[in-house]
Amino acid sequence: MKNSEIKELTTAELVERIAVEKADLAKLKMNHIISPIENPLLIRKARKFVARLVTELSSRKVKHNA
């Protein structure tokens, strides 16, 4: 998902998407602990995607409070 697509999401959709992606990241990490996954870079990719979503949400909060 591109940054432009992230910016188009509503705040409620953004919060929901963050929860889903964090759950997926936790599942990926757990699977990797149990038996190494084929491509461990997926964990990094998922973590960065969650960070992009959280960054957009926090920037909206700052804009809303300003």
N, C-alpha and C positions, 0 to 999 in steps of 0.2 A: 504494500500500500504506500503510495507516494504521500509526501507532506501535503500536497494540495488536496488530496482526498481526505486526509486527516482533518484538515481545516474545515472541510465541508460538513463534517459530522456535527450533530448537535451535542450539547454538553452531556445530556442524558445518555446518548449513544456512546459517547466517549468514555464515560464512567463504566458503562456496561462492557464495552470492548476491553477496557483495562482489566476488569475482573476476569474476563474470559482468557485473555492472553497471559495473565499471571498464573492462572490455573494450568494452562498449557505448558508454561515454562516450568512450573513445579513438577508436572508429570514428566516432562523431558528430563529434568534433573534426576528424578527418582529412577526412571528407566536407565539412565546412564550409570547410576550408582550400582544398580542390580547387575546389569550386563552392559558393557560399553556399546553405545550406539554407533552405527556405521559412520555417521558424519557428526562429530562433536561440535562442529562449527554452527550447527543449528541452534545450540544453546546460546551462543554469543549473539546470533542473529535475532533470536526471540527476545533476549534481554535488551538489546538495543531498540527493538520495536516497542517494547513496553516503556522504555525510557522516552522515546519520541512521543508516545501517547501522553505520558505523565507531564512532559514538558509543555505540550499544547494545552493541557488542562490547567496547569499552573499559570501559564501566560494569560489564559482567559480570566482566571481569578484576579490576577494583578490588574488587568484592563478594567474589569468590572468594579474593583475597589477604588480605582484612580478617578 
